[in-house]
Amino acid sequence: MRESWWWRAGGLVTIAVLALAVLGLVVGIFVMTALGQRLDATAQEWTDGAGWTDNAALELWRSYLAVPIGGFAALAALTLFVRARRWWQLVAMALVVGTVMLAATLLRDRLDRPWHGHPPLEQTLPGAAIAFVAAAAFALVVAVPPAWRSVAAVSSTGVVALTGLAITAGGERVSDGVAALLVVAVPGTIALAVLRALPPETSRRRTRFADGPWLLAWLAATFAGLALIGTGLVGTGMTDIAEGMAPPVAAGAGFSAFLSIACLLFTTADLGSRALPPREGGHDRAR
């Protein structure tokens, strides 16, 4: 008995709806409210004071490597899709990248950031560079042969995490990076759900680093817990018991949230694309 599309894709649709809801919360809190702006400003205070802004390695990655690596990932994904004649997946991932960049541009241009006394006033959510790198990496995870998807997912998480750290150290707010990943998650999971309408892959294939998704899921839960604890401590003023405690706790909470969502994003890319046919026009020889 053939499974229905909803049975195979319902989880992905649910993830997309949740990601959209969380994105709305991030915008509503960190752009619109004084509390959210204060949390961002407190985290940035520690980043500036700790010297991350002037770190040569992060500057190199931020200014010269991050976006080219994203472009290389997009080109590699294109090559793999064409080589395997996976035309529907190619179209879907191209639409994901295009939608992500359009959404990032519209949000940055159309959202008005109210002034609550926490500079800068400029509206920079979501981070466009982070969104591009994450979207390209998401497409690459879907594009690689099934045996290598877990390796690609873990590697992509590391690249996106380093990009987020470098760009946040360069002056963007932590919430910008979190929103960028959510902007990728919404169309990315919707695309995977739609692609589940294709005839599923039924053969069992050996997967290198098969525990990759579970490692990422465990890390996502750990970082989410740290983010909630840190945000609670700063938001309730409990960090005021020691001078200078709030900025590092806020920065740690913000980047923990970023890492948690990055881990979840690429876990979804890995597991969500496993049932997709590795070759739409014939038998797949890639193992």
C-alpha positions in Angstrom: 0.0 0.0 0.0 1.5 3.3 -1.1 1.8 5.9 1.6 -0.1 9.2 1.1 1.8 12.4 0.4 0.7 13.8 3.8 2.0 10.8 5.6 5.4 11.4 4.0 5.4 15.2 4.1 3.2 16.2 7.0 6.2 16.5 9.4 8.0 18.9 7.0 4.9 21.0 6.6 4.6 21.2 10.4 8.3 22.3 10.7 7.7 25.0 8.1 4.7 26.4 10.0 6.6 26.3 13.3 9.6 28.0 11.7 7.3 30.8 10.3 5.8 31.2 13.7 9.1 31.5 15.4 10.3 34.0 12.8 7.3 36.1 13.6 8.2 35.9 17.3 11.8 36.9 16.6 10.6 39.9 14.5 8.0 40.9 17.0 10.3 40.7 20.0 13.8 41.7 18.8 12.7 44.3 16.3 9.6 45.8 17.9 10.1 45.6 21.7 12.4 47.4 24.1 13.2 44.1 25.8 14.3 42.4 22.6 16.4 45.4 21.5 18.0 45.5 25.0 19.0 41.8 24.8 20.6 42.4 21.4 22.4 45.5 22.5 23.7 43.7 25.6 25.0 40.8 23.6 26.7 43.2 21.2 28.3 45.1 24.1 30.2 42.0 25.0 31.2 41.2 21.4 32.6 44.7 21.0 34.4 44.7 24.4 35.9 41.2 24.0 37.7 42.2 20.8 35.9 39.9 18.4 35.3 42.8 16.0 39.1 43.1 15.4 39.8 39.4 15.2 41.8 38.9 12.0 40.6 35.3 11.3 36.9 36.3 11.7 37.5 39.4 9.5 39.0 37.2 6.8 36.0 34.8 6.9 33.5 37.7 7.0 35.0 39.8 4.3 36.5 37.4 1.8 35.4 33.8 2.4 31.8 33.4 3.6 29.9 34.6 0.5 32.3 33.0 -2.0 32.0 29.7 -0.2 28.2 30.1 -0.4 28.5 30.7 -4.1 30.7 27.6 -4.5 28.1 25.5 -2.5 25.3 26.7 -4.8 27.4 25.9 -7.9 28.3 22.5 -6.6 24.6 21.8 -5.9 23.7 22.9 -9.4 26.4 20.6 -10.9 25.2 17.6 -8.9 21.6 18.1 -9.7 22.3 18.4 -13.5 24.7 15.4 -13.4 22.0 13.2 -11.8 19.2 14.7 -13.9 17.2 15.6 -10.8 15.4 18.5 -12.5 12.5 18.9 -10.1 14.9 19.1 -7.2 17.1 21.6 -9.0 14.0 23.8 -9.7 12.9 23.5 -6.1 16.3 24.4 -4.5 16.7 27.3 -7.0 13.3 28.6 -5.8 14.4 28.2 -2.2 17.6 30.3 -2.7 15.7 32.9 -4.7 12.9 33.1 -2.2 15.3 33.4 0.7 17.1 36.3 -0.8 13.9 38.0 -1.8 12.4 37.6 1.7 15.6 38.8 3.3 15.7 41.9 1.1 12.0 42.7 1.7 12.2 42.3 5.5 15.3 44.5 5.7 13.7 47.2 3.5 10.1 47.1 4.6 10.3 46.6 8.4 10.5 49.7 10.5 12.5 49.4 13.6 11.1 51.6 16.4 13.5 53.5 18.6 13.7 52.2 22.2 17.0 53.8 23.1 19.2 50.9 21.9 21.4 51.8 18.9 21.9 51.3 16.1 18.5 52.3 14.7 19.2 50.7 11.3 17.0 47.7 10.5 19.3 44.8 9.6 17.1 41.7 10.3 17.6 39.2 8.8 21.3 38.9 8.0 21.5 38.6 4.2 25.0 37.0 4.0 24.1 34.4 6.6 20.8 33.7 4.7 22.6 33.2 1.4 25.3 30.9 2.8 22.7 28.8 4.7 20.4 28.6 1.7 23.2 27.5 -0.6 24.4 24.9 2.0 20.8 23.6 2.4 20.6 23.1 -1.4 24.0 21.3 -1.3 22.9 18.9 1.4 19.9 17.9 -0.7 22.1 17.6 -3.9 24.9 15.4 -2.7 24.5 11.6 -3.2 22.5 9.9 -0.4 25.6 8.3 1.2 27.2 11.6 1.8 24.2 13.7 3.1 25.0 13.3 6.7 28.6 14.4 6.2 27.4 17.4 4.2 24.8 18.3 6.8 27.4 18.3 9.7 29.9 20.2 7.6 27.3 22.8 6.5 26.4 23.3 10.1 30.0 24.1 10.9 30.3 26.5 8.0 27.1 28.4 8.8 28.1 28.5 12.5 31.4 30.1 11.6 29.7 32.5 9.2 27.2 33.6 11.9 30.0 34.1 14.5 32.1 36.1 12.1 29.3 38.3 10.9 27.9 38.9 14.4 31.4 39.8 15.5 31.4 42.4 12.7 28.5 44.3 14.1 25.3 42.6 13.1 22.8 41.7 15.9 22.5 38.1 17.0 18.8 38.1 16.2 19.7 38.9 12.6 21.5 35.6 12.3 18.7 33.7 14.0 16.1 35.2 11.7 18.3 34.5 8.6 18.2 30.7 9.4 14.4 30.8 10.0 14.0 32.5 6.6 15.8 29.6 5.0 13.9 27.0 7.1 10.5 28.0 5.9 10.9 27.7 2.0 13.4 24.9 2.5 11.1 22.6 4.4 8.1 23.5 2.1 10.2 22.6 -0.9 11.2 19.2 0.6 7.5 18.6 1.4 6.5 19.3 -2.2 9.3 17.1 -3.5 7.9 14.2 -1.4 5.2 14.0 -4.2 7.9 12.4 -6.4 8.2 8.5 -6.3 10.2 7.8 -3.2 13.5 6.0 -3.1 12.9 2.6 -1.6 16.3 0.9 -1.8 18.5 0.9 1.4 21.8 2.6 0.9 24.9 2.7 3.1 25.2 6.1 4.7 28.5 7.5 5.8 28.3 9.0 9.3 24.8 7.7 9.8 24.7 9.2 13.3 25.1 12.7 11.9 21.5 13.7 12.2 21.2 12.5 15.8 24.4 14.3 16.7 23.0 17.5 15.3 19.6 16.9 17.0 21.4 16.4 20.4 23.4 19.5 19.9 20.3 21.5 18.9 18.5 20.5 22.1 21.6 21.3 24.2 22.1 24.7 22.6 18.3 25.5 22.9 18.5 24.8 26.6 21.5 27.1 27.1 19.7 29.8 25.0 16.6 29.6 27.1 18.5 29.7 30.4 20.7 32.6 29.3 17.8 34.6 27.9 15.8 34.0 31.1 18.7 35.2 33.3 19.3 38.4 31.3 15.6 39.1 30.7 14.7 38.8 34.4 17.7 40.9 35.6 19.3 38.0 37.5 22.6 38.8 35.8 22.7 42.1 37.6 24.0 40.4 40.7 27.6 40.7 39.3 28.9 43.7 37.3 29.6 42.8 33.7 27.8 39.5 33.8 24.9 40.3 31.5 26.8 41.0 28.2 28.6 37.6 28.0 25.5 35.7 29.1 23.3 37.5 26.5 25.9 36.9 23.8 26.2 33.2 24.8 22.4 32.8 24.8 22.0 34.5 21.4 24.7 32.4 19.7 23.4 29.2 21.4 20.0 29.9 19.8 21.7 30.5 16.5 23.6 27.2 16.8 20.4 25.3 17.8 18.5 26.5 14.8 21.4 25.7 12.5 21.6 22.2 13.8 17.9 21.7 13.3 18.0 23.2 9.8 20.5 20.8 8.5 19.1 17.8 10.4 15.9 18.6 8.5 17.8 18.9 5.2 19.4 15.5 5.7 16.5 13.5 7.0 13.9 15.3 4.9 15.7 14.5 1.6 16.5 10.9 2.3 13.4 9.5 0.6 13.9 11.7 -2.5 14.9 9.8 -5.7 18.6 10.1 -6.3 18.1 10.2 -10.0 14.8 11.3 -11.7 15.8 10.2 -15.2 17.1 6.7 -14.5 19.0 4.4 -12.2 21.4 6.1 -9.8 24.9 4.8 -9.9 26.3 7.0 -7.2 26.8 5.3 -3.9 
